[in-house]
Amino acid sequence: MRVTAKRQFEETKTIGEIGRIEAASEWCGEKSIEAQQQAALAKLKELAREFEADAIVGLNFQIDDVATTDLSPLALHRVNATGVAVRLARG
């Protein structure tokens, strides 16, 4: 599965846009942001495969945080990955 933050691949033509997809890592207080990015990206790739996409363009990450409270003494965060699933020209 090819992935880029750009809207398209320079060397390959996009022939069909399937649609915007989104996946998130688990809420966690201990994992590094980088590890959570990789987990979110893996889920996003799996979702793109379910839609029979060849690639994901416009990849973006966003971090969600939950502050420490009396009920939750551990600050939590997760990473959301979004992008557009596309089909690429063959050949």
Contact map, one row per residue, 1 for C-alpha under 8 A:
1110000000000000000000000000000000000000000010000000011100000000000000000000000000000000000
1111000000000000000000000000000000000000000000000000011100000000000000000000000000000000000
1111100000000000000000000000000000000000000000000000001110100000000000000000000000000000000
0111111110000000000000000000000000000000000000000000000111100000000000000000000000000000000
0011111000000000000000000000000000000000000000000000000011110000000000000000000000000000000
0001111110000000000000000000000000000000000000000000000011100000000000000000000000000000000
0001111110000000000000000000000000000000000000000000000011000000000000000000000000000000000
0001011111011100000000000000000000000000000000000000000011000000000000000000000000000000000
0001011111111100000000000000000000000000000000000000000010000000000000000000000000000000000
0000000111111000000000000000000000000000000000000000000000000000000000000000000000000000000
0000000011111000000000000000000000000000000000000000000000000000000000000000000000000000000
0000000111111100000000000000000000000000000000000000000000000000000000000000000000000001100
0000000111111110000000000000000000000000000000000000000000000000000000000000000000000001100
0000000110011111100000000000000000000000000000000000000000000000000000000000000000000111100
0000000000001111100000000000000000000000000000000000000000000000000000000000000000000111100
0000000000000111110000000000000000000000000000000000000000000000000000000000000000000111000
0000000000000111111000000000000000000000000000000000000000000000000000000000000000011110000
0000000000000001111100000000000000000000000000000010100000000000000000000000000000011110000
0000000000000000111110000000000000000000000000000000000000000000000000000000000000011100000
0000000000000000011111000000000000000000000000000000000000000000000000000000000001111000000
0000000000000000001111100000000000000000000100110000000000000000000000000000000001111000000
0000000000000000000111110000000000000000000100000000000000000000000000000000000111100000000
0000000000000000000011111000000000000001101100100000000000000000000000000000000111000000000
0000000000000000000001111100000000000011001100000000000000000000000000000000011110000000000
0000000000000000000000111110000000011011001000000000000000000000000000000000011100000000000
0000000000000000000000011111000000010000000000000000000000000000000000000000011000000000000
0000000000000000000000001111100000000000000000000000000000000000000000000001110000000000000
0000000000000000000000000111111000000000000000000000000000000000000000000001110000000000000
0000000000000000000000000011111000000000000000000000000000000000000000000111100000000000000
0000000000000000000000000001111100000000000000000000000000000000000000000000000000000000000
0000000000000000000000000001111110110000000000000000000000000000000000000000000000000000000
0000000000000000000000000000011111110000000000000000000000000000000000000000000000000000000
0000000000000000000000000000001111111000000000000000000000000000000000000000011000000000000
0000000000000000000000000000000111111100000000000000000000000000000000000000000000000000000
0000000000000000000000000000001111111110000000000000000000000000000000000000000000000000000
0000000000000000000000001100001111111111000000000000000000000000000000000000011000000000000
0000000000000000000000001000000011111111100000000000000000001000000000000000001110000000000
0000000000000000000000000000000001111111110000000000000000000000000000000000000000000000000
0000000000000000000000011000000000111111111000000000000000000000000000000000000000000000000
0000000000000000000000111000000000011111111100000000000000000000000000000000001110000000000
0000000000000000000000100000000000001111111110000000000000000000000000000000000010000000000
0000000000000000000000000000000000000111111111000000000000000000000000000000000000000000000
0000000000000000000000111000000000000011111111100000000000000000000000000000000000000000000
0000000000000000000011110000000000000001111111110000000000000000000000000000000011000000000
1000000000000000000000000000000000000000111111111000000100000000000000000000000000000000000
0000000000000000000000000000000000000000011111111100000000000000000000000000000000000000000
0000000000000000000010100000000000000000001111111110000000000000000000000000000000000000000
0000000000000000000010000000000000000000000111111111111100000000000000000000000000001000000
0000000000000000000000000000000000000000000011111111110000000000000000000000000000000000000
0000000000000000000000000000000000000000000001111111100000000000000000000000000000000000000
0000000000000000010000000000000000000000000000111111100000000000000000000000000000001000000
0000000000000000000000000000000000000000000000011111110000000000000000000000000000000010000
0000000000000000010000000000000000000000000000011111111100000000000000000000000000001110000
1100000000000000000000000000000000000000000000011001111100000000000000000000000000001111000
1110000000000000000000000000000000000000000000010000111110000000000000000000000000001111000
1111000000000000000000000000000000000000000010010000111111100000000000000000000000111100000
0011111110000000000000000000000000000000000000000000001111100000000000000000000000111100000
0001111100000000000000000000000000000000000000000000000111110000000000000000000001110000000
0011110000000000000000000000000000000000000000000000000111111000000000000000000011110000000
0000100000000000000000000000000000000000000000000000000001111100000000000000000011100000000
0000000000000000000000000000000000001000000000000000000000111110000000000000001111000000000
0000000000000000000000000000000000000000000000000000000000011111000000000000001110000000000
0000000000000000000000000000000000000000000000000000000000001111100000000000111100000000000
0000000000000000000000000000000000000000000000000000000000000111110000000000111100000000000
0000000000000000000000000000000000000000000000000000000000000011111000000011110000000000000
0000000000000000000000000000000000000000000000000000000000000001111100000011100000000000000
0000000000000000000000000000000000000000000000000000000000000000111110000111000000000000000
0000000000000000000000000000000000000000000000000000000000000000011111011111000000000000000
0000000000000000000000000000000000000000000000000000000000000000001111111100000000000000000
0000000000000000000000000000000000000000000000000000000000000000000111111000000000000000000
0000000000000000000000000000000000000000000000000000000000000000000011111000000000000000000
0000000000000000000000000000000000000000000000000000000000000000000111111110000000000000000
0000000000000000000000000000000000000000000000000000000000000000000111111110000000000000000
0000000000000000000000000000100000000000000000000000000000000000001110011111000000000000000
0000000000000000000000000000100000000000000000000000000000000000111100011111100000000000000
0000000000000000000000000011100000000000000000000000000000000000111100000111110000000000000
0000000000000000000000000011100000000000000000000000000000000011110000000011111000000000000
0000000000000000000000011111000010010000000000000000000000000011100000000001111100000000000
0000000000000000000000011100000010011001000000000000000000001111000000000000111110000000000
0000000000000000000001111000000000001001000000000000000000001111000000000000011111000000000
0000000000000000000001110000000000001001100100000000000000111100000000000000001111100000000
0000000000000000000111100000000000000000000100000000000001111000000000000000000111110000000
0000000000000000000111000000000000000000000000000000000111110000000000000000000011111000000
0000000000000000111110000000000000000000000000000000000111100000000000000000000001111100000
0000000000000000111110000000000000000000000000010010111110000000000000000000000000111110000
0000000000000111111000000000000000000000000000000000111110000000000000000000000000011111000
0000000000000111110000000000000000000000000000000001111000000000000000000000000000001111100
0000000000011111000000000000000000000000000000000000011000000000000000000000000000000111110
0000000000011110000000000000000000000000000000000000000000000000000000000000000000000011111
0000000000000000000000000000000000000000000000000000000000000000000000000000000000000001111
0000000000000000000000000000000000000000000000000000000000000000000000000000000000000000111
